[in-house]
Amino acid sequence: QVHLEQSGGGSVETGGSLRLACEVSGFTYDEKYDCIAWFRGPSDNQREAVAAIYPFDNDTYYADFAKGRFAVSQDSAKNIIYLRADRVTPEDTAMYYCALGRGVPKRWWDRRARYRWWGPGTHVNVPS
């Protein structure tokens, strides 16, 4: 059974950094287009893509707002995907979700519907 467990988050001061983790269990990365992505948003239909990583080739993708401040990485030995954000602002306040998809075309890495398994979410608060 596939399970995504998230950790990290909480309250972060403006200008600080945060790191979120997503540990995947019960899944074997055996396809080139298996993908782990991070989304954020207040509810399911309002989640926006932040970043994604393809473990097969370590290829990464970022939303425009995330470029230069966010970094997604993997610890393949521990099956953990990390999301780091630097110079956070109150606009980064949101629920952050990791999601796992099999066979996600790279041109569609930011499409919610491409991801079958989701983590429970973790809240990040950057007070103004």
DRENMAR-174136 format. One line per 5 residues: number of its first residue (from 1); their letters; for each residue x, y, z of N, C-alpha, C. Coordinates in steps of 0.02 Angstrom, whole numbers. Layout:
BEGIN
NUM = A = X:Y:Z:X:Y:Z:X:Y:Z  ...
***
This chain:
BEGIN
1 = QVHLE = 42:-59:0:0:0:0:44:62:0  29:107:-45:69:168:-51:49:216:4  100:245:35:87:293:90:138:350:85  112:411:91:155:470:91:148:503:159  204:510:193:204:542:258:244:606:255
6 = QSGGG = 213:660:278:245:725:274:269:747:343  322:788:341:347:818:403:376:886:386  388:926:437:411:994:428:353:1043:431  366:1104:413:314:1154:415:313:1190:482  258:1223:496:252:1262:557:259:1336:541
11 = SVETG = 278:1374:591:284:1446:582:356:1465:566  364:1508:517:429:1530:494:428:1606:488  479:1639:512:482:1712:506:494:1733:434  467:1790:417:480:1818:351:555:1824:339  575:1801:280:646:1802:263:683:1739:283
16 = GSLRL = 651:1696:320:683:1635:343:676:1579:291  694:1519:313:692:1461:268:651:1406:300  624:1363:258:588:1306:283:607:1245:241  599:1186:272:610:1124:235:555:1075:253  524:1051:201:472:1000:208:499:934:182
21 = ACEVS = 473:880:211:494:814:189:433:771:174  442:727:127:389:681:107:420:611:100  403:567:145:430:499:143:380:453:109  403:420:58:360:375:18:375:303:37  323:266:50:330:194:64:280:155:22
26 = GFTYD = 297:91:10:253:49:-28:252:61:-103  303:96:-128:305:113:-199:375:102:-225  379:74:-284:444:63:-316:449:107:-378  501:147:-381:511:190:-439:542:148:-495  500:128:-541:526:86:-594:507:112:-663
31 = EKYDC = 483:172:-667:466:203:-730:498:271:-736  516:289:-797:550:352:-809:508:412:-787  443:406:-793:399:464:-779:362:459:-713  388:419:-666:363:423:-598:385:491:-571  341:523:-534:354:592:-515:327:607:-445
36 = IAWFR = 366:645:-408:342:672:-344:338:747:-351  282:775:-332:272:847:-338:249:876:-271  260:941:-265:234:979:-208:183:1028:-234  126:1029:-200:73:1077:-214:59:1116:-150  26:1172:-158:6:1210:-99:-60:1243:-113
41 = GPSDN = -99:1254:-60:-163:1287:-68:-210:1272:-12  -263:1310:-8:-311:1303:48:-357:1244:40  -369:1222:-20:-415:1166:-30:-397:1130:-94  -429:1073:-106:-410:1031:-161:-412:1066:-228  -466:1102:-242:-472:1133:-308:-435:1198:-315
46 = QREAV = -400:1218:-262:-362:1279:-266:-287:1267:-257  -266:1205:-259:-196:1191:-250:-157:1210:-312  -101:1243:-301:-57:1261:-357:8:1221:-351  34:1205:-409:97:1167:-410:154:1212:-389  200:1184:-352:259:1220:-329:321:1193:-366
51 = AAIYP = 332:1128:-361:392:1098:-390:381:1023:-396  424:992:-436:420:920:-445:488:892:-461  496:827:-447:558:793:-462:542:724:-490  580:705:-541:575:639:-571:635:598:-545  624:553:-498:679:516:-467:722:478:-517
56 = FDNDT = 694:456:-573:732:416:-621:794:452:-645  786:516:-663:842:554:-690:856:618:-650  822:625:-593:832:683:-549:814:749:-583  771:746:-633:750:806:-668:700:844:-623  706:910:-619:663:950:-576:627:1004:-616
61 = YYADF = 569:1023:-590:529:1075:-621:502:1120:-567  493:1184:-585:469:1233:-537:417:1279:-568  368:1298:-527:323:1351:-548:362:1416:-552  337:1462:-592:374:1525:-601:388:1560:-535  338:1560:-490:348:1596:-427:399:1562:-382
66 = AKGRF = 413:1498:-396:457:1459:-353:531:1461:-377  540:1480:-438:608:1479:-465:654:1527:-427  710:1502:-407:759:1543:-370:751:1542:-296  693:1522:-270:682:1520:-197:668:1450:-170  640:1408:-212:623:1340:-191:671:1290:-223
71 = AVSQD = 682:1236:-187:724:1183:-213:695:1116:-192  685:1072:-240:660:1005:-227:718:956:-237  723:908:-192:778:860:-196:755:793:-168  796:743:-179:778:676:-156:835:644:-119  816:603:-71:863:557:-39:839:488:-59
76 = SAKNI = 868:463:-112:843:401:-141:851:342:-94  902:345:-52:913:289:-6:857:284:45  830:343:65:778:344:115:709:354:85  706:359:19:643:370:-15:607:433:11  645:485:22:618:548:47:629:603:-4
81 = IYLRA = 578:642:-15:582:701:-58:577:762:-14  621:810:-26:623:871:14:602:931:-28  573:979:5:559:1044:-26:587:1097:21  632:1136:-4:661:1190:35:639:1256:4  623:1304:47:606:1371:24:648:1421:63
86 = DRVTP = 677:1467:29:717:1520:60:681:1588:52  699:1634:95:672:1703:91:596:1701:87  566:1664:133:493:1656:132:459:1722:149  398:1729:124:357:1788:136:288:1764:159  247:1810:185:179:1790:205:139:1757:149
91 = EDTAM = 157:1773:86:122:1742:30:137:1667:23  187:1643:59:202:1572:58:161:1533:110  122:1569:149:78:1536:197:27:1493:161  25:1428:177:-21:1383:143:-14:1313:173  -61:1270:154:-53:1198:165:-10:1172:106
96 = YYCAL = 40:1134:122:84:1105:71:73:1029:69  64:1004:8:51:934:-2:103:904:-49  126:844:-33:165:808:-82:119:758:-117  136:743:-178:94:699:-219:138:655:-262  114:594:-273:152:545:-312:111:523:-372
101 = GRGVP = 143:523:-429:109:500:-489:152:453:-529  121:406:-563:158:361:-607:142:381:-679  194:386:-719:184:402:-789:160:473:-799  192:521:-767:173:591:-774:216:624:-828  187:641:-885:227:674:-937:258:738:-909
106 = KRWWD = 319:750:-928:353:808:-898:321:874:-915  288:877:-973:255:940:-991:193:951:-949  170:900:-912:111:905:-870:127:894:-796  187:909:-776:207:896:-707:164:935:-657  135:990:-678:97:1032:-632:22:1018:-631
111 = RRARY = 0:965:-663:-71:949:-666:-91:905:-607  -135:929:-564:-156:891:-505:-183:822:-523  -220:819:-576:-254:757:-594:-205:701:-612  -142:718:-623:-92:667:-642:-65:630:-582  -83:651:-522:-55:621:-462:-108:580:-426
116 = RWWGP = -93:519:-414:-141:473:-384:-138:472:-308  -78:478:-281:-70:472:-209:-48:539:-179  -78:557:-123:-66:621:-92:-48:613:-19  -4:657:5:9:661:75:-46:699:111  -47:698:177:-100:729:215:-96:805:218
121 = GTHVN = -39:832:198:-30:904:201:4:926:265  40:980:260:72:1010:319:66:1085:311  51:1119:366:38:1190:362:101:1231:373  110:1280:331:165:1329:339:134:1397:350  157:1430:402:131:1497:418:189:1546:421
126 = VPS = 185:1598:381:235:1651:383:198:1714:404  202:1732:467:164:1790:491:187:1855:458  139:1898:447:154:1963:417:174:2014:471
***
